[in-house]
């Protein structure tokens, strides 16, 4: 048990011991000191969405547990379904720990289909830990003809998306290819908040939505039947929404199931913190220790609850293991998804 003298001063020895225990790393972590520094949490999506919410939650608390108590700020860097921020993290971000990111949940998918910068794979990033998951899926507005995936096979349904390589575009187009739904993807929306507004305005029939954000910003939508949740991006139905099908349930054969499982794995990665490739083991160990301490902190947990954000976290080691296990996708699956990503239809 680590004893705090004040909330702002963590015993250096305790932090070092926790870092060693949490990471299995035994370097001179005491040399890592962020005194006078500002740590930037890069969020690859616009303000107001799920990634942004988790990034700001972490920014408000993480600095208390890092040596030197640095200031922590959020920088939004939207573009390409989060891939702009991934490119920055992989190719331009400093590796000294002053820049980390709420890594896109699609990092494994992007790695498998070759969307990452040349020579970089998902395993190259330094995973600090998962803050929590969000039940994410596609919802249609109450005025839309399609109120289920089955009805989307009969009715053309427009869906807001950020870009061609974003999950908000890839998943509807994958379902079109596999089970002959009739989703028409409208791209160019910068994030969840813009897509939601477009749906409310009637510009599109549907959009990707995070249920935790929805419960916070639009608590009347589900009780008043203003939206229809078509699926949740997950390997199985969540306890919170047992009536909403998991994406994998729409598979009509084993091949389809393998494709959809790779896409749905993003739900297991959730909203996670990661550093750039090349971050020193010492720095990663300190971050993982600070992360674990933050997750046990009463103020952090109370704040997460106040913001209606889940705290179903996993450690950096567990997260890295999830990434490694999902990376082994059959070549046929890669071919199917690569064709969907590159298709203009």
N, C-alpha and C positions, 0 to 999 in steps of 0.2 A: 504494500500500500504506500502510495506517495503522499507525503504531507506537504501542504502548501503553507507558506508563511503569510502570503497574501494572494489574492486572485491574480495579481500581476507579476508575481515572482515565483517561478518554479525552481525548485532545487535542482541545480545542474547535475548533481550526482544521480538524483532520481530519474531525471530525463534520460541520462546516458544508460542507466540500467534498463529502463523501459524500452528504449530504442533497441538495445541489444537483444532483449527478450522477444520483442515484437517482430524483429526482422531477421534474426539469426545472423546478423552481421556483427563483427567484433572489431571494427576499426576505431580510430580515435575520434569518436563523434563529438567529444568535447571541443574540438577545433571548429565546429560549425556554429557560427554566431551571426545572427541577423540584426544585431544592434545598429540602429540608425538606418536600416534598410526599409524599403517598401516592397512587399510581395504583391505581385499582380496575379489575380485569378482570371484567366482568359476564358470567356464564354463565347462559343461559336454561334450564338443565336441572339436575336434581338431581346430587348428588355421586356419583361412581363410574362415570359414563358417559364416552363419547368426548369430548364437548365439555368436560367437566370436566377430563379428563386433559390435554387440550391447553392449557386455560386455566391449569392449575397448572404445566405445563412452561414456558409463556411467563412466568408470574409469577415463577418461580424464576431467570430469566435476563435478562429484558428490561431491568430497572432498571440493570444494569451498563453499558448502552449508551445510556441517555438522559442528557442533560446534567443534572448535579446528583445523579445516582444515587439516584432516589427509591425508597422502599419500594414494592413492588408486591404487592397482595393480590387474592384471588379472592372474589367475592360471588356465590353461587348465587341465581338469581331464576327458579325454574321456574314454568311456567304457559303453557297454550295452545300447546304445541309450540314454545316459544321466543318466542312473540309478545309475551308480557308484557315480556320484556327488550328486545325491539325497540321497543315502545311507550315504555318508559322512555328508551331511548337517543335516540329521535326527539323526545320531548316534554319530558323532565325532566332529562336528563343535562347537566352543564356542558360547554361546548364548549372549555374551556381545556386539554384533554388529560389531565385527571386521571381521566377515565372513558373506557374503551374496552370492547370486547366481543368475545367469540368469537361472531361473527354467525351466526345460524342458516343452514344451507346452503339452506334453503327461501326465502331472502329474495327471489329473483327470482320464484318461484312466487307468493309472498304479494303481491308487487307487481302481478303480472299479473291476479290474481283479486280485487284490491281489499281485501286483508287488512291492509294497513298503515294507520297513522293518516291521516286526511284530508289530502290535499295532499302526501303524502310518497311518493316512489318509491324503488326500490332504488338508483338512481343517486345519490340525495341523500346516502347514507352515504359516509364517507371511508375508503376501503379501504386498509389498511396492508399486507396481504399474507396469502397462504395459508401456514399452518404445515404442513399436510399433508392428505392425503386418508385416509379410512377406507373400507374395503369394508364397506358397510352393506346389510343386506337383512333378509328375514324367514326365520326358522328355525322348524321344528316340532320338538317333542320326539319322542324315539324311540317313544313309545307312541301318538302320533297316527296316525290312519288315513291322512291325506294326507302323503305324503312327497315330493310334487312339485306343481307348479302344475296339471298335468293331473289329478292325483288330487284336487286341491282343487275341481275341477269336479264331482266325484262325491260328495265327502264334506264335510259341514258342518265348518268349521274355525274355532275361536274364536281371535282374535288380540288380544293386549294392546295398548292404545294410550293415549296421554296425554289426548287430547281430540279433538273433532270436526274441528278445523282442523289437527291435527298430521299429518305425513306418515305416521306409523304407522297412522293411520285412513284417510287419503285414498287411499293407494296400494291397499290391499286393496279398498276400495269402488270405486275406479276400475276395477280388474280385474273386479270383479263386473259392472260396467256394460258393459265392453267385450267380455269374453270369457266371461262367465257362470260365473265361479268362485263358490264358496259360502262366502266368508269372512264370519264374524260378528264384528264388532269390539266388544270390551269396553273401554270407555273409563274413565279415572279413575286410571290408573297414572302416577305423576309423572315417570318417566324410565326409561331403559334398565335400570338395576339392578332396579327394582321389577318391570318386565315379565319379566325373566329369572327372578326369584324366583317369580313367579306361574306361569311355565311349568314350573319345576322342581317346584312344589307340585301341579301338575295343575289349577290354577284355569283355565288356558287351554291351548290346543294349541300356540300359536305366539306369537312376539314379535319385534319388531325387535331386531337385534343388530349390534354393531360387531365385526368379526373381530379387529381389533388388541386390543381390550379382552378379547375372548373368549380369544385366544391367551395373554394375560397371566394372566387369572383362572381360566380353565377349559381348560387346554391339552390335556386328555384328551378333550374332547367330540367333536371330529371324528375323531381316530384310533380312538376306541372306539365310533363311530357312535351317539353319544347324541343328536345333532341332525341334521336334514336342512336344508341351506340351499336355499331355494326360488328365490331370485333375489338378485342384487346390484344395488344402486341405482347404475347407471352406464350410460354410453352403449355401452360394450363390456366384454367380460370382462377382468378383471384377470389379470396374469401369476401372481398368488398363488393364484387360484382359477379356473383355466381350465375346470373342469368345471361351474361354477355359471353358469346363464344370466344375461345382463344383462337388465334390466327391459324394454328396448325389443324384445327378441326375441319377446315374447309378442304383439306387434301382429299383427293378422290382415289389416290393410289400411293404406293410407297415412295415412288419417285417424287411426287408432289410434296409428300410429307417431309422429305429430306430438305427440299428447297425451302419450304415454309419454316422448318425448324431453324435453319440458319438465319433467316430474317427475324424470327421471334426471339432468338438468343439475345437480341439487344435489350430485352426486358430484364435479363439476368445481370447485364452490365449496369443498367440503370443510370443513375447520376453519380458518376465517380470522379474522384480527383486523380490526376496523373501529372507527372513531370515529363520533360523532354527526354529523348534518347540521350544517353551520355551523362545523365546526372550521377554524381559520385555516390557510391554505396553509403558513405558516411552521411551524406545529405538525405538520401532516401530513408535511411534508418531513423534519422531525427524526425523526418516528416511522418513516418509511420507511427512512431511513438507519440508524437503530438496529436495525430489523428485519433489514435486509440484513446488518449486521455480526453480529448474533446468529446468523443461519443459518450463518455461516462459522466460528463459534467452536467450538473443539475440545471444550470442556466441555459446551456445549449439545448438540452432536451425540452425544457419549458418553452424556449423560443421556437423550436421546431414545431412543437404542438400548437403554439399560438399561430404560427404561419400555416398550419394544416399540412405540414410536410412529413411524410413517413420517415422513420428512422430504422428501417430494416437494413442495417448496414452489414458489410463484410470487410474483413481486413485486407490490406494490400496483398498479402500472400495468397489469400483465398481468391481475390479478384484476378491476380495474375494466373492462377490455376484455371479459372473459368475461361479466360482468354485463350490459354494454350489448348484446352480441350476442344473448344469450338473451332479452332483454326483448321482442324483436320477434316476438310470437306471433300467429298468425292469429286473427281474431275467433271463428271456429268452435271453435277449441281452447279459448279463454277461456270460451265458452258451456258446453262440455262439462264443464270442470273446475269452473266456478262452480255448475253443477247438482249435481255430486257433493258439493262442499263444503256446499251448503245442504240437501242431502237428509237426511231423517230415517231413511232406510232403511239 
